[in-house]
Amino acid sequence: MIENITISSTVLIAMIVGLVQVAKWAGLSTRYAGLLAVICGIILGGINYYFNVGLAASLVSGIIMGLIASGAYSGTKALLK
């Protein structure tokens, strides 16, 4: 089961990066890219993990995936400017 979670997390991180990039191309300010990545991570993580490990774990894993996808430091720095 751990192997499946790792593989799906890797794929979801790539999807989050792609979704955020598309949003930036569509006009989203770079300032909000990190926030969008975390929101996408929560949504995709919830969909992916809800059926396997429960809601709380899915939300935490989604936040982690979003932070990884956006780069926690650069996203926070841009949002606080």
C-alpha positions, 0 to 999 in steps of 0.5 A, spaced: 500 500 500 505 504 501 508 503 494 501 505 491 501 512 495 508 514 493 507 513 486 500 516 486 503 522 490 508 523 485 503 523 479 499 528 483 505 533 485 506 533 477 499 534 476 498 540 481 505 543 478 501 543 471 495 546 474 498 551 477 502 553 471 496 553 466 492 558 471 499 562 471 498 562 463 491 564 464 493 570 468 493 568 475 498 572 479 504 569 481 503 571 488 497 566 489 500 560 485 503 557 492 496 558 495 493 555 489 497 549 489 496 548 496 488 548 494 489 543 488 493 539 493 488 538 498 482 537 493 486 532 489 489 529 495 482 528 498 479 525 492 485 520 491 486 518 499 479 519 502 477 511 499 484 509 502 486 512 509 481 517 511 479 524 510 484 527 515 490 523 512 488 525 505 487 533 507 494 533 510 497 529 505 494 534 500 497 540 503 504 536 503 503 535 496 501 542 494 507 545 498 512 540 495 509 542 488 509 550 489 515 550 494 514 552 501 519 558 501 517 561 495 510 561 495 510 564 502 515 569 500 511 571 494 504 571 498 507 575 504 509 581 499 
